[in-house]
Structure formats: C-alpha cells, structure tokens
Amino acid sequence: MDMGMAAPGGPDGPIPSPKMPPATAAGTCAIKGNISRKGDRIYQMPGPRDYERTQVDEASGERMFCSKDGAKAAGWRAPRG
C-alpha cells in the first residue's frame, strides 16, 4: 500500500478557495464600482438602468462596494446626471 502525500482538503480532494471576498460572494455588496473610458471611478447603485448594464472587471481595478460611504472613501463618485 502506498503511503504517499495526500492533497490537503477533504476526502474528495483539495478544497477550492473562494475567488471573491465572502461579502461579495454572499451577495451583500451590491454597489458596482466601474472605471470609465476616461479613467473616472464611478459607483452604480442598484436600480437605475445603467446598473444592469454595468459589468465589474476586477482584473482592471473595478470592484464591488457594500456602502456608498465605502465607495466614496475609496475615491469613487456617484454618476453625473
């Protein structure tokens, strides 16, 4: 019987690590931080039509926020208009 090294995790193999913070994964952070073509950091609140169209690309620096205050503190602004 081979007594080699086992992969960490459960009996079915390694336990995958989450890709997003638990608050985002759980759906509690719903404010989308989007970077415009001009480089403006704009947060989108749920509701307006732009919210549904807005895609968050974390690889390019975009992110989700749990509060308006958190977005503002991180340097993001509300959309104009």
Biopython code that builds the backbone (N, CA, C, O; Angstrom):
import numpy as np
from Bio.PDB.StructureBuilder import StructureBuilder

atoms = [
    (1, "MET", "N", (0.842, -1.166, 0.000)),
    (1, "MET", "CA", (0.000, 0.000, 0.000)),
    (1, "MET", "C", (0.891, 1.233, 0.000)),
    (1, "MET", "O", (1.855, 1.304, 0.762)),
    (2, "ASP", "N", (0.568, 2.230, -0.870)),
    (2, "ASP", "CA", (1.352, 3.453, -0.998)),
    (2, "ASP", "C", (0.896, 4.465, 0.047)),
    (2, "ASP", "O", (-0.291, 4.783, 0.121)),
    (3, "MET", "N", (1.817, 4.968, 0.846)),
    (3, "MET", "CA", (1.500, 5.933, 1.892)),
    (3, "MET", "C", (2.037, 7.312, 1.508)),
    (3, "MET", "O", (2.608, 8.008, 2.347)),
    (4, "GLY", "N", (1.859, 7.708, 0.257)),
    (4, "GLY", "CA", (2.359, 8.999, -0.235)),
    (4, "GLY", "C", (1.608, 10.168, 0.366)),
    (4, "GLY", "O", (0.703, 10.005, 1.185)),
    (5, "MET", "N", (2.005, 11.336, -0.061)),
    (5, "MET", "CA", (1.386, 12.563, 0.443)),
    (5, "MET", "C", (-0.016, 12.724, -0.143)),
    (5, "MET", "O", (-0.231, 12.484, -1.331)),
    (6, "ALA", "N", (-0.938, 13.119, 0.672)),
    (6, "ALA", "CA", (-2.304, 13.375, 0.226)),
    (6, "ALA", "C", (-2.492, 14.871, 0.004)),
    (6, "ALA", "O", (-1.844, 15.695, 0.648)),
    (7, "ALA", "N", (-3.373, 15.198, -0.903)),
    (7, "ALA", "CA", (-3.682, 16.609, -1.143)),
    (7, "ALA", "C", (-4.456, 17.161, 0.044)),
    (7, "ALA", "O", (-5.285, 16.455, 0.617)),
    (8, "PRO", "N", (-4.202, 18.416, 0.426)),
    (8, "PRO", "CA", (-4.961, 18.980, 1.539)),
    (8, "PRO", "C", (-6.425, 19.116, 1.165)),
    (8, "PRO", "O", (-6.760, 19.333, 0.000)),
    (9, "GLY", "N", (-7.280, 18.990, 2.140)),
    (9, "GLY", "CA", (-8.704, 19.143, 1.881)),
    (9, "GLY", "C", (-9.477, 17.957, 2.397)),
    (9, "GLY", "O", (-9.047, 17.272, 3.326)),
    (10, "GLY", "N", (-10.606, 17.721, 1.796)),
    (10, "GLY", "CA", (-11.487, 16.654, 2.222)),
    (10, "GLY", "C", (-11.197, 15.360, 1.496)),
    (10, "GLY", "O", (-10.225, 15.263, 0.746)),
    (11, "PRO", "N", (-12.043, 14.361, 1.719)),
    (11, "PRO", "CA", (-11.831, 13.056, 1.095)),
    (11, "PRO", "C", (-11.954, 13.081, -0.427)),
    (11, "PRO", "O", (-11.462, 12.177, -1.102)),
    (12, "ASP", "N", (-12.604, 14.102, -0.968)),
    (12, "ASP", "CA", (-12.774, 14.206, -2.418)),
    (12, "ASP", "C", (-11.692, 15.047, -3.082)),
    (12, "ASP", "O", (-11.767, 15.305, -4.283)),
    (13, "GLY", "N", (-10.687, 15.479, -2.323)),
    (13, "GLY", "CA", (-9.601, 16.261, -2.897)),
    (13, "GLY", "C", (-9.494, 17.628, -2.267)),
    (13, "GLY", "O", (-10.100, 17.893, -1.228)),
    (14, "PRO", "N", (-8.721, 18.500, -2.898)),
    (14, "PRO", "CA", (-8.490, 19.829, -2.333)),
    (14, "PRO", "C", (-9.774, 20.641, -2.220)),
    (14, "PRO", "O", (-10.692, 20.495, -3.026)),
    (15, "ILE", "N", (-9.818, 21.483, -1.221)),
    (15, "ILE", "CA", (-10.955, 22.378, -1.052)),
    (15, "ILE", "C", (-10.644, 23.652, -1.827)),
    (15, "ILE", "O", (-9.627, 24.294, -1.565)),
    (16, "PRO", "N", (-11.501, 24.034, -2.781)),
    (16, "PRO", "CA", (-11.217, 25.236, -3.568)),
    (16, "PRO", "C", (-11.305, 26.490, -2.712)),
    (16, "PRO", "O", (-12.132, 26.578, -1.805)),
    (17, "SER", "N", (-10.448, 27.456, -3.008)),
    (17, "SER", "CA", (-10.501, 28.721, -2.280)),
    (17, "SER", "C", (-11.424, 29.669, -3.027)),
    (17, "SER", "O", (-11.470, 29.645, -4.257)),
    (18, "PRO", "N", (-12.158, 30.502, -2.303)),
    (18, "PRO", "CA", (-13.067, 31.431, -2.980)),
    (18, "PRO", "C", (-12.296, 32.494, -3.745)),
    (18, "PRO", "O", (-11.217, 32.910, -3.321)),
    (19, "LYS", "N", (-12.843, 32.933, -4.868)),
    (19, "LYS", "CA", (-12.197, 33.939, -5.708)),
    (19, "LYS", "C", (-12.552, 35.361, -5.266)),
    (19, "LYS", "O", (-11.811, 36.300, -5.558)),
    (20, "MET", "N", (-13.682, 35.529, -4.564)),
    (20, "MET", "CA", (-14.123, 36.848, -4.149)),
    (20, "MET", "C", (-14.272, 36.873, -2.638)),
    (20, "MET", "O", (-14.430, 35.823, -2.015)),
    (21, "PRO", "N", (-14.223, 38.068, -2.034)),
    (21, "PRO", "CA", (-14.440, 38.157, -0.598)),
    (21, "PRO", "C", (-15.818, 37.634, -0.239)),
    (21, "PRO", "O", (-16.741, 37.752, -1.045)),
    (22, "PRO", "N", (-15.988, 37.058, 0.944)),
    (22, "PRO", "CA", (-17.276, 36.475, 1.318)),
    (22, "PRO", "C", (-18.448, 37.434, 1.183)),
    (22, "PRO", "O", (-19.530, 37.006, 0.781)),
    (23, "ALA", "N", (-18.280, 38.716, 1.501)),
    (23, "ALA", "CA", (-19.401, 39.650, 1.403)),
    (23, "ALA", "C", (-19.892, 39.766, -0.032)),
    (23, "ALA", "O", (-21.100, 39.821, -0.263)),
    (24, "THR", "N", (-18.986, 39.803, -0.996)),
    (24, "THR", "CA", (-19.374, 39.884, -2.398)),
    (24, "THR", "C", (-19.994, 38.571, -2.851)),
    (24, "THR", "O", (-21.020, 38.565, -3.531)),
    (25, "ALA", "N", (-19.373, 37.465, -2.476)),
    (25, "ALA", "CA", (-19.874, 36.163, -2.887)),
    (25, "ALA", "C", (-21.261, 35.911, -2.324)),
    (25, "ALA", "O", (-22.089, 35.269, -2.970)),
    (26, "ALA", "N", (-21.520, 36.413, -1.118)),
    (26, "ALA", "CA", (-22.813, 36.190, -0.486)),
    (26, "ALA", "C", (-23.881, 37.123, -1.045)),
    (26, "ALA", "O", (-25.063, 36.962, -0.741)),
    (27, "GLY", "N", (-23.476, 38.095, -1.858)),
    (27, "GLY", "CA", (-24.434, 38.984, -2.475)),
    (27, "GLY", "C", (-24.816, 40.182, -1.621)),
    (27, "GLY", "O", (-25.777, 40.876, -1.951)),
    (28, "THR", "N", (-24.101, 40.450, -0.540)),
    (28, "THR", "CA", (-24.460, 41.577, 0.310)),
    (28, "THR", "C", (-23.851, 42.883, -0.164)),
    (28, "THR", "O", (-24.288, 43.947, 0.274)),
    (29, "CYS", "N", (-22.873, 42.844, -1.030)),
    (29, "CYS", "CA", (-22.263, 44.064, -1.571)),
    (29, "CYS", "C", (-22.783, 44.251, -2.984)),
    (29, "CYS", "O", (-22.360, 43.556, -3.907)),
    (30, "ALA", "N", (-23.701, 45.194, -3.150)),
    (30, "ALA", "CA", (-24.388, 45.322, -4.435)),
    (30, "ALA", "C", (-24.038, 46.585, -5.203)),
    (30, "ALA", "O", (-24.583, 46.811, -6.283)),
    (31, "ILE", "N", (-23.141, 47.417, -4.677)),
    (31, "ILE", "CA", (-22.773, 48.654, -5.360)),
    (31, "ILE", "C", (-21.600, 48.360, -6.283)),
    (31, "ILE", "O", (-20.553, 47.882, -5.844)),
    (32, "LYS", "N", (-21.786, 48.651, -7.570)),
    (32, "LYS", "CA", (-20.766, 48.326, -8.569)),
    (32, "LYS", "C", (-19.820, 49.499, -8.780)),
    (32, "LYS", "O", (-20.260, 50.609, -9.081)),
    (33, "GLY", "N", (-18.527, 49.257, -8.623)),
    (33, "GLY", "CA", (-17.511, 50.268, -8.896)),
    (33, "GLY", "C", (-16.953, 50.044, -10.289)),
    (33, "GLY", "O", (-16.320, 49.024, -10.560)),
    (34, "ASN", "N", (-17.192, 51.004, -11.170)),
    (34, "ASN", "CA", (-16.827, 50.883, -12.579)),
    (34, "ASN", "C", (-15.847, 51.988, -12.950)),
    (34, "ASN", "O", (-15.975, 53.114, -12.470)),
    (35, "ILE", "N", (-14.874, 51.681, -13.797)),
    (35, "ILE", "CA", (-13.926, 52.685, -14.272)),
    (35, "ILE", "C", (-14.298, 53.033, -15.710)),
    (35, "ILE", "O", (-14.337, 52.162, -16.579)),
    (36, "SER", "N", (-14.572, 54.326, -15.955)),
    (36, "SER", "CA", (-14.992, 54.763, -17.289)),
    (36, "SER", "C", (-13.817, 54.751, -18.259)),
    (36, "SER", "O", (-12.667, 54.561, -17.863)),
    (37, "ARG", "N", (-14.126, 54.955, -19.533)),
    (37, "ARG", "CA", (-13.070, 55.014, -20.556)),
    (37, "ARG", "C", (-12.093, 56.155, -20.289)),
    (37, "ARG", "O", (-10.922, 56.079, -20.661)),
    (38, "LYS", "N", (-12.583, 57.214, -19.641)),
    (38, "LYS", "CA", (-11.732, 58.359, -19.301)),
    (38, "LYS", "C", (-10.921, 58.114, -18.029)),
    (38, "LYS", "O", (-10.051, 58.913, -17.681)),
    (39, "GLY", "N", (-11.205, 57.013, -17.337)),
    (39, "GLY", "CA", (-10.495, 56.712, -16.103)),
    (39, "GLY", "C", (-11.215, 57.160, -14.843)),
    (39, "GLY", "O", (-10.677, 57.025, -13.744)),
    (40, "ASP", "N", (-12.442, 57.699, -14.987)),
    (40, "ASP", "CA", (-13.224, 58.109, -13.824)),
    (40, "ASP", "C", (-13.711, 56.876, -13.069)),
    (40, "ASP", "O", (-14.173, 55.908, -13.672)),
    (41, "ARG", "N", (-13.602, 56.924, -11.756)),
    (41, "ARG", "CA", (-14.078, 55.831, -10.903)),
    (41, "ARG", "C", (-15.484, 56.187, -10.426)),
    (41, "ARG", "O", (-15.668, 57.098, -9.619)),
    (42, "ILE", "N", (-16.470, 55.454, -10.936)),
    (42, "ILE", "CA", (-17.878, 55.758, -10.704)),
    (42, "ILE", "C", (-18.553, 54.556, -10.060)),
    (42, "ILE", "O", (-18.363, 53.420, -10.494)),
    (43, "TYR", "N", (-19.350, 54.814, -9.012)),
    (43, "TYR", "CA", (-20.101, 53.709, -8.420)),
    (43, "TYR", "C", (-21.551, 53.763, -8.892)),
    (43, "TYR", "O", (-22.119, 54.839, -9.072)),
    (44, "GLN", "N", (-22.134, 52.593, -9.089)),
    (44, "GLN", "CA", (-23.514, 52.465, -9.548)),
    (44, "GLN", "C", (-24.335, 51.781, -8.465)),
    (44, "GLN", "O", (-23.997, 50.686, -8.014)),
    (45, "MET", "N", (-25.415, 52.433, -8.053)),
    (45, "MET", "CA", (-26.341, 51.865, -7.078)),
    (45, "MET", "C", (-27.361, 50.991, -7.812)),
    (45, "MET", "O", (-27.683, 51.263, -8.969)),
    (46, "PRO", "N", (-27.872, 49.948, -7.156)),
    (46, "PRO", "CA", (-28.925, 49.138, -7.774)),
    (46, "PRO", "C", (-30.145, 49.997, -8.099)),
    (46, "PRO", "O", (-30.512, 50.884, -7.328)),
    (47, "GLY", "N", (-30.761, 49.734, -9.229)),
    (47, "GLY", "CA", (-31.981, 50.435, -9.598)),
    (47, "GLY", "C", (-31.943, 51.067, -10.973)),
    (47, "GLY", "O", (-32.657, 50.615, -11.867)),
    (48, "PRO", "N", (-31.126, 52.112, -11.178)),
    (48, "PRO", "CA", (-31.106, 52.757, -12.498)),
    (48, "PRO", "C", (-30.695, 51.793, -13.612)),
    (48, "PRO", "O", (-30.046, 50.776, -13.368)),
    (49, "ARG", "N", (-31.091, 52.139, -14.843)),
    (49, "ARG", "CA", (-30.812, 51.245, -15.982)),
    (49, "ARG", "C", (-29.324, 50.980, -16.161)),
    (49, "ARG", "O", (-28.936, 49.890, -16.582)),
    (50, "ASP", "N", (-28.480, 51.973, -15.845)),
    (50, "ASP", "CA", (-27.037, 51.779, -16.005)),
    (50, "ASP", "C", (-26.505, 50.683, -15.088)),
    (50, "ASP", "O", (-25.490, 50.058, -15.396)),
    (51, "TYR", "N", (-27.174, 50.445, -13.975)),
    (51, "TYR", "CA", (-26.718, 49.418, -13.039)),
    (51, "TYR", "C", (-26.702, 48.047, -13.712)),
    (51, "TYR", "O", (-25.721, 47.311, -13.599)),
    (52, "GLU", "N", (-27.769, 47.707, -14.400)),
    (52, "GLU", "CA", (-27.862, 46.390, -15.046)),
    (52, "GLU", "C", (-26.831, 46.238, -16.157)),
    (52, "GLU", "O", (-26.316, 45.142, -16.378)),
    (53, "ARG", "N", (-26.528, 47.319, -16.854)),
    (53, "ARG", "CA", (-25.548, 47.258, -17.951)),
    (53, "ARG", "C", (-24.113, 47.221, -17.453)),
    (53, "ARG", "O", (-23.222, 46.754, -18.162)),
    (54, "THR", "N", (-23.884, 47.704, -16.251)),
    (54, "THR", "CA", (-22.526, 47.821, -15.722)),
    (54, "THR", "C", (-21.957, 46.455, -15.354)),
    (54, "THR", "O", (-22.563, 45.706, -14.587)),
    (55, "GLN", "N", (-20.797, 46.140, -15.903)),
    (55, "GLN", "CA", (-20.077, 44.906, -15.591)),
    (55, "GLN", "C", (-18.843, 45.270, -14.771)),
    (55, "GLN", "O", (-18.145, 46.231, -15.095)),
    (56, "VAL", "N", (-18.571, 44.512, -13.720)),
    (56, "VAL", "CA", (-17.401, 44.761, -12.878)),
    (56, "VAL", "C", (-16.276, 43.833, -13.316)),
    (56, "VAL", "O", (-16.415, 42.611, -13.277)),
    (57, "ASP", "N", (-15.165, 44.422, -13.731)),
    (57, "ASP", "CA", (-13.984, 43.668, -14.156)),
    (57, "ASP", "C", (-12.888, 43.875, -13.113)),
    (57, "ASP", "O", (-12.131, 44.843, -13.177)),
    (58, "GLU", "N", (-12.813, 42.954, -12.152)),
    (58, "GLU", "CA", (-11.849, 43.089, -11.060)),
    (58, "GLU", "C", (-10.408, 43.098, -11.553)),
    (58, "GLU", "O", (-9.547, 43.699, -10.911)),
    (59, "ALA", "N", (-10.129, 42.452, -12.670)),
    (59, "ALA", "CA", (-8.770, 42.403, -13.207)),
    (59, "ALA", "C", (-8.290, 43.786, -13.655)),
    (59, "ALA", "O", (-7.087, 44.041, -13.696)),
    (60, "SER", "N", (-9.229, 44.680, -13.992)),
    (60, "SER", "CA", (-8.835, 46.026, -14.416)),
    (60, "SER", "C", (-9.026, 47.064, -13.309)),
    (60, "SER", "O", (-8.991, 48.266, -13.572)),
    (61, "GLY", "N", (-9.228, 46.603, -12.074)),
    (61, "GLY", "CA", (-9.318, 47.507, -10.936)),
    (61, "GLY", "C", (-10.723, 47.846, -10.481)),
    (61, "GLY", "O", (-10.894, 48.559, -9.493)),
    (62, "GLU", "N", (-11.727, 47.353, -11.177)),
    (62, "GLU", "CA", (-13.101, 47.599, -10.758)),
    (62, "GLU", "C", (-13.440, 46.684, -9.591)),
    (62, "GLU", "O", (-12.796, 45.653, -9.396)),
    (63, "ARG", "N", (-14.461, 47.067, -8.810)),
    (63, "ARG", "CA", (-14.793, 46.268, -7.634)),
    (63, "ARG", "C", (-16.210, 46.529, -7.158)),
    (63, "ARG", "O", (-16.892, 47.431, -7.645)),
    (64, "MET", "N", (-16.639, 45.725, -6.199)),
    (64, "MET", "CA", (-17.942, 45.881, -5.568)),
    (64, "MET", "C", (-17.754, 46.595, -4.235)),
    (64, "MET", "O", (-16.715, 46.466, -3.587)),
    (65, "PHE", "N", (-18.782, 47.354, -3.836)),
    (65, "PHE", "CA", (-18.782, 48.036, -2.548)),
    (65, "PHE", "C", (-20.029, 47.646, -1.771)),
    (65, "PHE", "O", (-21.061, 47.311, -2.352)),
    (66, "CYS", "N", (-19.916, 47.694, -0.453)),
    (66, "CYS", "CA", (-21.048, 47.367, 0.413)),
    (66, "CYS", "C", (-21.818, 48.606, 0.846)),
    (66, "CYS", "O", (-22.940, 48.497, 1.341)),
    (67, "SER", "N", (-21.224, 49.785, 0.665)),
    (67, "SER", "CA", (-21.908, 51.022, 1.042)),
    (67, "SER", "C", (-21.433, 52.174, 0.164)),
    (67, "SER", "O", (-20.335, 52.148, -0.391)),
    (68, "LYS", "N", (-22.300, 53.196, 0.055)),
    (68, "LYS", "CA", (-21.926, 54.414, -0.657)),
    (68, "LYS", "C", (-20.744, 55.080, 0.025)),
    (68, "LYS", "O", (-19.825, 55.562, -0.637)),
    (69, "ASP", "N", (-20.770, 55.106, 1.351)),
    (69, "ASP", "CA", (-19.675, 55.724, 2.098)),
    (69, "ASP", "C", (-18.356, 55.012, 1.828)),
    (69, "ASP", "O", (-17.314, 55.657, 1.712)),
    (70, "GLY", "N", (-18.395, 53.682, 1.726)),
    (70, "GLY", "CA", (-17.190, 52.913, 1.423)),
    (70, "GLY", "C", (-16.652, 53.239, 0.042)),
    (70, "GLY", "O", (-15.441, 53.342, -0.152)),
    (71, "ALA", "N", (-17.555, 53.400, -0.919)),
    (71, "ALA", "CA", (-17.142, 53.746, -2.281)),
    (71, "ALA", "C", (-16.522, 55.141, -2.310)),
    (71, "ALA", "O", (-15.478, 55.350, -2.928)),
    (72, "LYS", "N", (-17.169, 56.092, -1.640)),
    (72, "LYS", "CA", (-16.646, 57.464, -1.602)),
    (72, "LYS", "C", (-15.288, 57.512, -0.910)),
    (72, "LYS", "O", (-14.374, 58.193, -1.375)),
    (73, "ALA", "N", (-15.156, 56.789, 0.198)),
    (73, "ALA", "CA", (-13.892, 56.773, 0.943)),
    (73, "ALA", "C", (-12.755, 56.192, 0.110)),
    (73, "ALA", "O", (-11.592, 56.548, 0.300)),
    (74, "ALA", "N", (-13.098, 55.290, -0.821)),
    (74, "ALA", "CA", (-12.083, 54.672, -1.681)),
    (74, "ALA", "C", (-11.789, 55.524, -2.921)),
    (74, "ALA", "O", (-10.968, 55.142, -3.756)),
    (75, "GLY", "N", (-12.463, 56.684, -3.043)),
    (75, "GLY", "CA", (-12.179, 57.584, -4.156)),
    (75, "GLY", "C", (-13.112, 57.467, -5.347)),
    (75, "GLY", "O", (-12.805, 57.994, -6.417)),
    (76, "TRP", "N", (-14.231, 56.797, -5.194)),
    (76, "TRP", "CA", (-15.195, 56.645, -6.279)),
    (76, "TRP", "C", (-16.291, 57.693, -6.104)),
    (76, "TRP", "O", (-16.543, 58.142, -4.986)),
    (77, "ARG", "N", (-16.946, 58.086, -7.200)),
    (77, "ARG", "CA", (-18.001, 59.096, -7.150)),
    (77, "ARG", "C", (-19.300, 58.547, -7.739)),
    (77, "ARG", "O", (-19.312, 57.544, -8.452)),
    (78, "ALA", "N", (-20.388, 59.241, -7.413)),
    (78, "ALA", "CA", (-21.691, 58.898, -7.984)),
    (78, "ALA", "C", (-21.714, 59.309, -9.455)),
    (78, "ALA", "O", (-20.968, 60.203, -9.853)),
    (79, "PRO", "N", (-22.553, 58.673, -10.263)),
    (79, "PRO", "CA", (-22.657, 59.082, -11.665)),
    (79, "PRO", "C", (-23.260, 60.480, -11.777)),
    (79, "PRO", "O", (-24.050, 60.893, -10.928)),
    (80, "ARG", "N", (-22.887, 61.191, -12.813)),
    (80, "ARG", "CA", (-23.446, 62.527, -13.047)),
    (80, "ARG", "C", (-24.755, 62.403, -13.807)),
    (80, "ARG", "O", (-24.974, 61.457, -14.564)),
    (81, "GLY", "N", (-25.621, 63.388, -13.583)),
    (81, "GLY", "CA", (-26.851, 63.437, -14.360)),
    (81, "GLY", "C", (-27.963, 62.892, -13.656)),
    (81, "GLY", "O", (-29.074, 62.864, -14.185)),
]
sb = StructureBuilder()
sb.init_structure("model")
sb.init_model(0)
sb.init_chain("A")
sb.init_seg("    ")
for serial, (resi, resn, name, xyz) in enumerate(atoms, 1):
    if name == "N":
        sb.init_residue(resn, " ", resi, " ")
    sb.init_atom(name, np.array(xyz, "f"), 0.0, 1.0, " ", f" {name:<3s}", serial, name[0])
structure = sb.get_structure()
